[in-house]
Amino acid sequence: MHKILFFGLTDLLTELRRKFEPSTCQILSIHSATDFYSLAFSRVFDAWILDGSHEELKELTISELASSHSIPHLLVMAKEEDQKKYQWPCKHSFLDRSDVNGCSSLFRQLMHNKKEQGREKYFAGYMNQQPGIEAIVTKSPLMERLIDIVKDIAPTESPLFLVGETGTGKELLAKIFHNESRRRTGPFMAVNCGALPDTLLESELFGYEKGAFTGASNRRIGKIEHASGGTLFLDEVEAMSQAMQIRLLRVLQERTIQRLGSNTDVNTDFRVIAATNTDPVELIKSGTLRSDLYYRLSVFQVPIPPLRDRTEDIPLLVQHFINRKKRNGRDYVKGLDVQAMNLLLSVPWFGNVRELQNVIERAVMLAASPTISTELIQIPGIPIAETSVDIANLTDIAFRLGTTLKSYKNLLSQSAERKYLVELLDYTDGKIGEAAQLAGLTPRALYNKMKVHGLKKEDFKKSEK
């Protein structure tokens, strides 16, 4: 969904709204400089469309804004004599004030070019050190929805709670939220709460004064204090002890901290983004995550779809990883053959994007020819597509060497999902629309799940008698 801000153009607004389709564009219109400053940076806009004849246009000081803020492309609808009145930043285009069709066409072309340029960079293996929305290259409606969420809430100050399985890219998404926010020039401080014991985590977050404990020879500033003016990212936040969760809750409420060994309050100014790879409701029920901390953190809860729910993105990700890795003396590697790609499309990817990346990097390093074949695709664990295990009888082989409890539970989940889909499709005679509605899925999501399990709608169509 494209976000567009209209300034002025009141006499053309009805016609402009018709040209910018509501199904693909969300429009906000304002008519004064005061409203402009309150709304212009409230979302990540794809374009500002300005009335070049508006009497308050000069009060917007666009050139000054461009030097201190990240602004979108400007489309200025003005008479020829008004176009040269002001100094404009480099990202702008002029149109005749009455050219509504031209404005709509130019905007669509700009968005198409931007998308294609982003895709070309992504295919080439390029990844910005400070990734923004352009880092999300996708064909999936689920990810497009995620991009809409970023555009709407990244510029706000509200806490975020990212929920996604291991390997879905929670830290990358947190960086994108940071880089699309008003705090982009401030620090991004990431802490994996599950990687440190509680005593170390406390000093890592809060810092300490000289002499606070044995070995504290100098004052150390903690990550919370370092995040001032920027963003604090807390991954696996549920790994904190109850005592640490209470202390973090107090920091979020009071916006002050005390370093270890000090009684002095230090003011803090940061946005917090927390993340977990487990259902927060289950964490609260089990007592692992305090409900009061959860409610403080989850002003916006952002679900990240697993890779198996967006398999249409696998070819994009594969090409990106190939072109990133082949720079290490593997420039001759071009891509995968059809069988190898079909294999990747059939795997449920419990390790998600991270697992896919590891598999591709290994294949690129082993490749001796331009095309990667199935022999080079080695997926750790039990590959669903080619396993000798009968998924329907998983209870008979609960333990076997190489199968962890977590991987076994994942296999059981896949077995239950496949059984459900088979019975659902059999009930609906393979009618995707009806089956999707009964399952509470979109038709595309149902197709993706069928692809994972090797199911085809044709196999469920009953022959006419």
PyMOL commands that set and color helices and strands:
alter all, ss='L'
color gray80, all
select helices_A, chain A and resi 13-19+33-39+57-60+62-68+80-83+100-123+133-135+141-153+170-179+193-195+198-206+223-226+237-239+242-254+280-286+291-297+307-309+311-325+338-346+352-366+374-376+384-386+391-397+405-427+432-439+443-452+457-460
alter helices_A, ss='H'
color red, helices_A
select strands_A, chain A and resi 2-7+25-30+47-51+73-77+92-95+160-163+188-192+207-208+220-221+230-235+256-257+266-267+270-276+300-303+335-336+371-372
alter strands_A, ss='S'
color yellow, strands_A
deselect
rebuild
show_as cartoon
